[in-house]
Amino acid sequence: MKGAAWRVILLFAMILTLQRPMWCESAQDHWAILLSGISGDPDLQKEFLAWIKEIHAALRGPLQFPSEHVYVLFDDPSKDPTLIRYKSTRENLESVCREIAGKARKEDLVFVFITGHGNFDGKVYKLNLPGPDPTAEELAAILYSIPAQRFVVANMTTCSGGSIPALSGKGKVVISATKSGMEKNQTQMGRFFAQAFKEGNADLDKNGRVSVLEAFNYASLKVEEFYAKEGLLKTEHPVLEDDGDGQAQASPGPENGEGLLARTTFLDAGSPRPAQGRRSPAEEALILETQSLEKQIEALKYTKAEMSEDEYEKKLEALLLRLAGINRKLQKNKE
């Protein structure tokens, strides 16, 4: 192995030693819409509500979403009046989005989790809600009326793959339980995606945070295990799209261009909110520089095929050296 490659490995090890799960998206607020359409079956209704409750608990707990930033819409609000604020009609969804639009800033992130049923006639995807069913294009128009730069939309309905082209776009991470609109059987992806944020289940790199890509990979693996354990033919194939081309992938990575945004997008605030106010301006600046460098490193991985190995290692080493230096400064401040 070349000397440059060894230096890169050692720098990675040093950074992992120095890092703490303290990074925050300091100028950003997070919002969430948890939406379950028509259940059509009492048992499915209980299951969908359980998914909503689990992800709601994660948002309000370790992910630190303020209660007023989480909106729950369900087909029967009487099933949990303390949790469910609205019946999941198109009108109420539009009202919720208008309310968030009046408060959210462009630097904010909006997380949308959709369960229930969708249908696809070969051309058009529709989300089954009580009352009028929005098409994928109409759903995108409703959600993206919120002027936030970043969205994470996890559509866990049947036929959800049919919604990907309409929901994709710049700054949008779109996760679908199915690879196309033709997969019409009940899906399991929503259950496992909700579990991904529980007790750091999906924190594969052990940095104290779960990226959206980690959550997707965790849930996809659990879907595989579910069908294998039950001895069933796999009828859903989860995919992710985040580069805006409308072409989702089951295994996002540098080789297909998907996953860069999801890899650097987190639903959590990164550190306890009370601690943020005690940081000095200098420390906040270092944290922002760290976030920028981490994103540059991930972006570099996606351009590796376009350069020589020596050039790639040289650029990576330079970024890692800068990151290690900032981590040392932050560690000294913490001590």
C-alpha positions as CSV (number, residue, x, y, z in Angstrom):
1,M,0.0,0.0,0.0
2,K,1.3,3.5,-0.9
3,G,2.6,5.8,1.8
4,A,-0.2,8.4,1.0
5,A,-2.8,5.7,1.5
6,W,-1.4,4.8,4.9
7,R,-1.5,8.5,5.9
8,V,-5.1,8.7,4.9
9,I,-6.0,5.7,7.0
10,L,-4.2,7.0,10.0
11,L,-5.9,10.4,9.7
12,F,-9.3,8.7,9.5
13,A,-8.5,6.8,12.7
14,M,-7.3,10.0,14.5
15,I,-10.4,11.9,13.5
16,L,-12.7,9.1,14.8
17,T,-10.8,9.2,18.1
18,L,-11.2,12.9,18.4
19,Q,-14.8,13.3,17.2
20,R,-17.7,13.7,19.6
21,P,-21.4,13.5,18.7
22,M,-21.8,17.2,19.1
23,W,-22.1,18.7,15.6
24,C,-25.3,20.7,15.0
25,E,-27.0,22.3,12.1
26,S,-26.8,25.5,14.1
27,A,-28.9,27.9,11.9
28,Q,-31.5,25.3,10.9
29,D,-34.9,24.3,12.3
30,H,-36.4,20.9,11.5
31,W,-40.1,20.2,10.8
32,A,-42.0,17.0,10.4
33,I,-45.3,15.8,8.8
34,L,-46.3,12.3,9.7
35,L,-49.2,11.3,7.4
36,S,-51.2,8.1,7.3
37,G,-53.9,7.8,4.7
38,I,-56.9,5.5,4.5
39,S,-56.0,2.2,6.3
40,G,-58.8,0.1,4.9
41,D,-58.4,-2.5,7.6
42,P,-58.5,-2.4,11.4
43,D,-55.3,-4.4,11.8
44,L,-53.5,-2.3,9.2
45,Q,-54.7,0.9,11.0
46,K,-53.2,-0.3,14.2
47,E,-49.9,-1.1,12.4
48,F,-49.7,2.2,10.7
49,L,-50.5,4.0,13.9
50,A,-47.7,2.0,15.6
51,W,-45.2,3.2,13.0
52,I,-46.4,6.8,13.4
53,K,-46.0,6.5,17.2
54,E,-42.5,5.1,17.0
55,I,-41.2,7.7,14.7
56,H,-42.9,10.4,16.6
57,A,-41.2,9.2,19.8
58,A,-37.8,9.4,18.0
59,L,-38.5,12.9,16.7
60,R,-39.6,14.2,20.1
61,G,-36.9,12.3,22.0
62,P,-33.4,11.8,20.7
63,L,-33.9,13.8,17.5
64,Q,-35.1,16.8,19.6
65,F,-37.9,18.1,17.4
66,P,-40.0,20.7,19.3
67,S,-43.6,19.5,19.8
68,E,-45.0,22.4,17.8
69,H,-42.8,21.4,14.8
70,V,-44.4,17.9,14.5
71,Y,-47.7,17.5,12.7
72,V,-49.5,14.2,12.8
73,L,-52.4,13.4,10.3
74,F,-54.3,10.1,10.5
75,D,-57.4,8.7,9.0
76,D,-59.1,8.4,12.4
77,P,-57.9,11.0,14.9
78,S,-60.0,9.4,17.7
79,K,-57.5,6.5,17.8
80,D,-55.1,8.8,19.7
81,P,-56.4,12.3,20.2
82,T,-53.4,13.5,22.2
83,L,-51.1,12.6,19.3
84,I,-53.1,13.1,16.2
85,R,-53.8,16.8,15.4
86,Y,-55.7,16.4,12.1
87,K,-57.7,13.9,10.0
88,S,-55.5,13.1,7.0
89,T,-57.5,14.8,4.3
90,R,-56.0,16.7,1.4
91,E,-57.5,19.9,2.8
92,N,-55.9,19.4,6.2
93,L,-52.5,18.5,4.6
94,E,-52.7,21.7,2.6
95,S,-53.5,23.7,5.8
96,V,-50.6,22.1,7.6
97,C,-48.2,23.0,4.8
98,R,-49.5,26.6,4.7
99,E,-48.9,26.8,8.5
100,I,-45.4,25.5,8.2
101,A,-44.7,27.7,5.2
102,G,-45.6,30.8,7.3
103,K,-42.9,29.8,9.9
104,A,-40.2,27.9,8.1
105,R,-37.1,29.5,6.6
106,K,-35.2,28.5,3.5
107,E,-32.4,26.9,5.5
108,D,-34.8,24.6,7.4
109,L,-35.3,20.9,6.8
110,V,-38.7,19.3,6.4
111,F,-39.2,15.6,7.1
112,V,-42.3,13.9,5.6
113,F,-43.2,10.3,6.6
114,I,-46.1,8.8,4.6
115,T,-47.8,5.5,5.4
116,G,-51.0,3.9,4.2
117,H,-51.9,3.0,0.6
118,G,-51.2,4.4,-2.8
119,N,-52.3,3.2,-6.2
120,F,-50.8,3.4,-9.7
121,D,-52.6,2.9,-13.0
122,G,-49.5,2.6,-15.1
123,K,-49.1,6.3,-15.5
124,V,-50.3,8.2,-12.4
125,Y,-49.6,7.5,-8.7
126,K,-52.2,8.6,-6.2
127,L,-52.1,8.7,-2.4
128,N,-55.3,7.3,-0.9
129,L,-56.6,9.9,1.6
130,P,-60.1,10.4,3.1
131,G,-61.7,12.4,0.4
132,P,-59.9,13.5,-2.8
133,D,-56.7,11.6,-3.5
134,P,-53.8,13.8,-4.6
135,T,-51.6,12.6,-7.5
136,A,-47.8,12.5,-7.0
137,E,-47.5,15.8,-8.8
138,E,-50.2,17.4,-6.6
139,L,-48.6,15.9,-3.5
140,A,-45.3,17.4,-4.5
141,A,-46.9,20.8,-5.1
142,I,-48.5,20.7,-1.7
143,L,-45.4,19.7,0.2
144,Y,-42.9,21.9,-1.6
145,S,-45.1,25.0,-1.1
146,I,-43.0,25.1,2.1
147,P,-40.0,27.3,1.3
148,A,-37.4,25.0,2.8
149,Q,-34.2,24.1,0.9
150,R,-34.1,20.5,2.1
151,F,-36.7,17.8,2.3
152,V,-36.6,14.2,3.3
153,V,-39.7,12.4,2.0
154,A,-40.2,8.8,3.0
155,N,-43.1,7.4,1.1
156,M,-43.9,4.0,2.6
157,T,-47.2,3.3,0.8
158,T,-47.9,0.6,-1.7
159,C,-47.0,1.6,-5.3
160,S,-44.8,4.4,-3.8
161,G,-42.2,4.0,-6.5
162,G,-44.6,5.6,-8.8
163,S,-44.3,8.9,-6.9
164,I,-40.5,9.2,-7.2
165,P,-40.3,11.3,-10.5
166,A,-42.7,13.9,-9.1
167,L,-41.2,14.1,-5.7
168,S,-37.5,14.3,-6.7
169,G,-35.6,17.5,-7.1
170,K,-32.8,19.7,-5.9
171,G,-32.3,19.4,-2.2
172,K,-34.8,16.5,-1.9
173,V,-34.1,13.1,-0.5
174,V,-36.8,10.8,-1.6
175,I,-37.2,7.3,-0.1
176,S,-39.7,4.8,-1.5
177,A,-40.8,1.4,-0.1
178,T,-41.1,0.1,-3.7
179,K,-39.0,0.5,-6.8
180,S,-42.0,1.2,-9.0
181,G,-45.7,1.9,-9.0
182,M,-46.3,-1.7,-10.0
183,E,-45.4,-3.2,-6.6
184,K,-48.9,-3.2,-5.0
185,N,-48.6,-5.5,-2.0
186,Q,-48.5,-4.2,1.6
187,T,-45.1,-2.9,2.5
188,Q,-42.9,-3.4,5.6
189,M,-40.3,-0.6,4.9
190,G,-42.1,2.0,7.1
191,R,-41.9,-0.1,10.2
192,F,-38.1,-0.6,9.9
193,F,-37.4,3.0,8.8
194,A,-39.1,4.2,12.0
195,Q,-37.0,1.7,14.0
196,A,-33.8,3.0,12.5
197,F,-33.8,6.1,14.7
198,K,-34.5,4.2,17.9
199,E,-31.5,3.9,20.2
200,G,-29.1,4.5,17.4
201,N,-30.0,1.3,15.6
202,A,-28.8,2.5,12.3
203,D,-25.7,4.4,13.5
204,L,-23.3,2.2,11.5
205,D,-20.3,4.5,11.7
206,K,-20.8,5.0,15.5
207,N,-20.5,8.7,15.4
208,G,-23.5,9.2,17.6
209,R,-25.8,10.3,14.7
210,V,-28.0,8.5,12.2
211,S,-27.8,9.9,8.7
212,V,-30.8,9.5,6.3
213,L,-28.7,7.1,4.2
214,E,-27.8,5.0,7.3
215,A,-31.6,4.8,8.1
216,F,-32.4,3.8,4.5
217,N,-29.7,1.1,4.5
218,Y,-30.7,-0.2,7.9
219,A,-34.4,-0.4,6.9
220,S,-33.7,-2.0,3.5
221,L,-31.6,-4.7,5.2
222,K,-34.4,-5.4,7.6
223,V,-36.9,-5.7,4.8
224,E,-34.6,-8.4,3.2
225,E,-34.4,-10.2,6.5
226,F,-38.2,-10.1,7.0
227,Y,-39.0,-11.8,3.7
228,A,-36.3,-14.3,4.2
229,K,-37.5,-15.2,7.7
230,E,-41.1,-15.5,6.6
231,G,-40.2,-17.5,3.6
232,L,-42.0,-15.1,1.3
233,L,-41.3,-13.8,-2.1
234,K,-40.1,-10.2,-1.8
235,T,-42.7,-7.9,-3.1
236,E,-41.1,-4.6,-2.2
237,H,-37.8,-3.2,-3.2
238,P,-36.9,0.1,-1.3
239,V,-35.0,2.7,-3.3
240,L,-33.5,6.2,-2.7
241,E,-33.2,9.2,-4.9
242,D,-31.3,12.4,-3.9
243,D,-29.6,13.9,-6.9
244,G,-32.7,15.2,-8.6
245,D,-32.7,13.1,-11.7
246,G,-35.8,11.0,-10.7
247,Q,-33.9,7.7,-11.1
248,A,-33.8,6.0,-7.7
249,Q,-31.3,3.3,-6.6
250,A,-31.6,0.3,-4.3
251,S,-27.9,0.6,-3.3
252,P,-27.0,4.3,-3.4
253,G,-23.3,5.1,-3.8
254,P,-20.6,6.9,-5.7
255,E,-20.9,4.3,-8.6
256,N,-24.4,5.4,-9.4
257,G,-24.3,9.0,-8.1
258,E,-27.1,8.6,-5.5
259,G,-26.7,9.0,-1.7
260,L,-24.4,12.0,-1.3
261,L,-27.1,14.3,0.1
262,A,-28.7,11.5,2.2
263,R,-25.3,10.7,3.6
264,T,-24.8,14.2,4.9
265,T,-28.4,14.8,6.0
266,F,-29.5,14.2,9.6
267,L,-32.8,14.6,11.3
268,D,-31.3,15.4,14.7
269,A,-30.0,18.7,15.9
270,G,-26.6,17.2,16.6
271,S,-26.4,18.1,20.2
272,P,-28.7,19.0,23.1
273,R,-30.4,22.2,22.4
274,P,-29.6,23.9,25.7
275,A,-25.9,23.4,25.0
276,Q,-26.0,25.3,21.8
277,G,-26.6,28.6,23.6
278,R,-23.4,28.1,25.6
279,R,-21.1,27.9,22.6
280,S,-18.9,30.8,21.8
281,P,-19.0,32.4,18.3
282,A,-15.6,30.9,17.6
283,E,-16.8,27.4,18.5
284,E,-19.9,27.8,16.4
285,A,-17.6,28.9,13.5
286,L,-15.4,25.8,13.9
287,I,-18.5,23.5,14.0
288,L,-19.8,25.1,10.8
289,E,-16.3,24.6,9.2
290,T,-16.3,21.0,10.3
291,Q,-19.7,20.4,8.7
292,S,-18.5,22.0,5.5
293,L,-15.3,19.8,5.4
294,E,-17.3,16.6,6.1
295,K,-19.5,17.4,3.1
296,Q,-16.5,18.1,0.9
297,I,-15.0,14.8,1.9
298,E,-18.2,12.9,1.0
299,A,-18.5,14.9,-2.3
300,L,-14.9,14.0,-3.1
301,K,-15.7,10.3,-2.8
302,Y,-18.3,10.7,-5.5
303,T,-15.8,12.2,-8.0
304,K,-13.0,9.6,-7.3
305,A,-13.6,7.9,-10.6
306,E,-12.8,11.1,-12.5
307,M,-9.2,11.5,-11.2
308,S,-6.1,9.4,-10.6
309,E,-5.6,7.5,-7.4
310,D,-2.7,9.8,-6.4
311,E,-4.8,13.0,-7.0
312,Y,-7.7,11.6,-5.0
313,E,-5.5,10.6,-2.1
314,K,-3.8,14.0,-2.1
315,K,-7.1,15.9,-2.0
316,L,-8.5,13.6,0.6
317,E,-5.5,13.9,2.8
318,A,-5.6,17.7,2.6
319,L,-9.2,17.7,3.7
320,L,-8.6,15.2,6.5
321,L,-5.7,17.2,7.8
322,R,-7.9,20.3,8.0
323,L,-10.7,18.3,9.7
324,A,-8.3,16.8,12.2
325,G,-6.9,20.2,13.1
326,I,-10.4,21.6,13.8
327,N,-11.4,18.6,15.8
328,R,-8.4,19.1,18.0
329,K,-9.4,22.7,18.6
330,L,-12.9,21.7,19.5
331,Q,-11.7,19.0,21.8
332,K,-9.5,21.5,23.7
333,N,-12.5,23.9,24.0
334,K,-14.6,21.1,25.4
335,E,-11.9,20.2,28.0
